[in-house]
Amino acid sequence: MADRTERKLAGSGVRLIAIGAPFVIIGIVIALLLNGNTLGIGVAIAVLGAIPVVVGITTLLSAGVSQHSRKDRPFA
């Protein structure tokens, strides 16, 4: 059974990924379909959407490490 802290971390990580993923997709689509100044706008939207995605993945990894450390087994 997952500890309360692990559940909160995992829930926050999934939520952050769900927030950032649509912005990444929209930014990539804008950058691929349009030229000129809109290319830069699309890339900027994708980069701003990638920030919560990376934070969410890091939070999920932190929850996984917390769960593994709770099992009292060596990491290596």
C-alpha positions as CSV (number, residue, x, y, z in Angstrom):
1,M,0.0,0.0,0.0
2,A,1.3,3.4,-0.9
3,D,2.1,5.9,1.8
4,R,0.2,9.1,2.0
5,T,3.2,11.2,0.9
6,E,3.7,8.9,-2.2
7,R,0.0,9.2,-3.2
8,K,0.2,13.0,-2.9
9,L,3.4,13.2,-4.9
10,A,2.0,10.9,-7.6
11,G,-1.3,12.8,-7.8
12,S,0.5,16.1,-8.1
13,G,2.8,14.7,-10.8
14,V,0.0,13.3,-12.9
15,R,-1.9,16.6,-12.5
16,L,1.1,18.7,-13.6
17,I,1.7,16.4,-16.7
18,A,-2.0,16.8,-17.5
19,I,-1.7,20.6,-17.3
20,G,1.4,20.8,-19.4
21,A,0.9,18.2,-22.1
22,P,-1.9,20.0,-24.0
23,F,0.3,23.2,-24.2
24,V,3.2,21.2,-25.6
25,I,1.0,19.6,-28.2
26,I,-0.6,22.9,-29.2
27,G,2.8,24.6,-29.4
28,I,4.2,21.9,-31.6
29,V,1.2,21.9,-33.9
30,I,1.4,25.7,-34.2
31,A,5.2,25.5,-34.9
32,L,4.8,22.9,-37.6
33,L,1.8,24.4,-39.4
34,L,2.7,28.0,-39.5
35,N,5.8,30.0,-40.7
36,G,7.4,33.3,-39.7
37,N,6.6,34.8,-36.3
38,T,4.1,32.2,-35.4
39,L,6.9,29.6,-35.5
40,G,8.5,31.3,-32.5
41,I,5.2,31.7,-30.8
42,G,4.5,27.9,-31.2
43,V,8.0,27.0,-29.8
44,A,7.5,29.4,-26.9
45,I,4.1,27.8,-26.1
46,A,5.7,24.3,-26.3
47,V,8.6,25.3,-24.0
48,L,6.2,26.9,-21.5
49,G,4.1,23.7,-21.5
50,A,7.2,21.5,-21.1
51,I,8.0,23.1,-17.8
52,P,5.1,21.5,-15.8
53,V,5.6,18.3,-17.7
54,V,9.2,18.0,-16.5
55,V,8.3,19.0,-13.0
56,G,5.5,16.3,-13.1
57,I,7.8,13.6,-14.3
58,T,10.3,14.6,-11.6
59,T,7.6,14.4,-8.9
60,L,6.5,10.9,-10.1
61,L,10.1,9.8,-10.0
62,S,10.4,11.1,-6.5
63,A,7.3,9.2,-5.5
64,G,8.9,6.0,-7.0
65,V,12.1,6.5,-5.1
66,S,10.2,7.1,-1.9
67,Q,8.3,3.9,-2.4
68,H,11.5,1.9,-3.2
69,S,13.3,3.3,-0.1
70,R,10.4,2.3,2.1
71,K,10.9,-1.4,1.2
72,D,14.3,-1.5,3.0
73,R,16.1,-2.9,0.1
74,P,19.4,-1.6,-1.3
75,F,19.2,0.7,-4.3
76,A,22.2,-0.7,-6.1
